[in-house]
Amino acid sequence: MSKKGASSVEVTCPCCQARLTVDPQLAVVLSHEAPPQALPDVDLNDPFSVLQKQAREREEKFEQSWQAEKNKQDVLARKFEENLRKAKQQPVEKPIRDFDLD
């Protein structure tokens, strides 16, 4: 199976910075050590500004969804007209039936 004196190799993942211990003889990962989690960059000395920022973001998202919903009927009508125009330009073909394929 494995030879005596085979040593494991420690590798750092370039994507997530996790440390992996790999056995080169067996080509398997022996252990995995997750990278340290980065703490969010929040200033807790001024919590009121954090709350105001979150409220502003909520209002912006609501406003975007409101505008999208308001224009939804116009967008769907335009899409329907465009697809109807394309359908009229295509030649009418006889539909293929399963019976015709035999």
C-alpha positions in Angstrom: 0.0 0.0 0.0 2.0 3.0 1.2 5.7 3.1 1.6 7.4 3.7 4.9 8.8 7.2 5.3 6.1 8.8 3.1 5.5 12.2 4.4 2.4 14.3 4.1 2.4 17.7 2.4 0.6 20.8 3.7 -1.0 23.0 1.1 -2.8 26.3 1.3 -5.8 26.7 -0.9 -5.4 29.8 -3.2 -9.2 30.4 -3.2 -10.3 30.2 0.4 -6.9 30.1 2.3 -7.8 26.8 3.9 -4.9 24.5 4.9 -5.0 20.9 3.5 -2.8 18.0 4.5 -2.3 15.8 1.5 -0.7 12.3 1.3 1.2 12.2 -2.0 1.4 8.4 -2.2 -2.3 7.8 -1.8 -3.4 11.1 -3.4 -5.9 11.9 -0.7 -6.6 14.7 1.7 -5.8 13.6 5.2 -7.1 16.7 7.0 -8.7 20.1 6.3 -8.3 23.2 8.4 -10.9 25.9 7.6 -9.6 29.5 7.2 -10.2 32.0 10.0 -13.5 33.9 9.5 -13.1 37.6 8.8 -15.2 39.7 11.1 -17.6 42.2 9.5 -16.3 45.8 9.4 -18.9 47.5 11.5 -18.3 50.5 13.8 -20.2 49.7 17.0 -19.4 53.1 18.4 -22.1 54.7 16.3 -25.0 52.1 15.9 -27.4 54.8 14.9 -25.5 55.4 11.6 -25.6 51.6 10.9 -29.3 51.5 11.4 -29.8 54.6 9.1 -27.7 52.9 6.4 -29.8 49.8 6.6 -33.0 51.8 6.5 -31.8 53.7 3.4 -30.9 50.4 1.7 -34.3 49.0 2.4 -36.0 52.1 1.0 -33.9 51.9 -2.2 -34.7 48.2 -2.7 -38.4 48.9 -2.1 -38.3 51.8 -4.6 -36.7 49.6 -7.2 -39.2 46.8 -6.8 -42.0 49.4 -6.9 -40.8 50.8 -10.2 -40.3 47.3 -11.6 -43.9 46.4 -10.6 -45.3 49.6 -12.0 -43.6 49.0 -15.4 -44.3 45.3 -15.5 -47.5 45.6 -17.6 -45.8 47.8 -20.2 -42.8 45.4 -20.4 -45.0 42.3 -20.8 -47.1 44.1 -23.5 -44.0 45.0 -25.5 -42.6 41.5 -25.2 -45.9 40.1 -26.4 -46.0 42.5 -29.4 -42.5 41.6 -30.4 -43.1 37.9 -30.2 -46.3 38.3 -32.2 -44.5 40.3 -34.9 -41.8 37.5 -35.1 -44.5 34.8 -35.3 -46.2 36.6 -38.1 -43.0 36.9 -40.1 -42.2 33.2 -39.9 -43.8 30.9 -42.6 -46.7 28.7 -41.5 -45.6 25.1 -41.3 -47.6 22.0 -41.1 -47.1 20.5 -37.6 -45.2 17.2 -37.5 -47.3 14.3 -36.1 -45.9 11.2 -34.5 -47.7 9.2 -37.3 -45.6 11.0 -39.9 -42.3 10.0 -38.3 -42.9 6.2 -38.8 
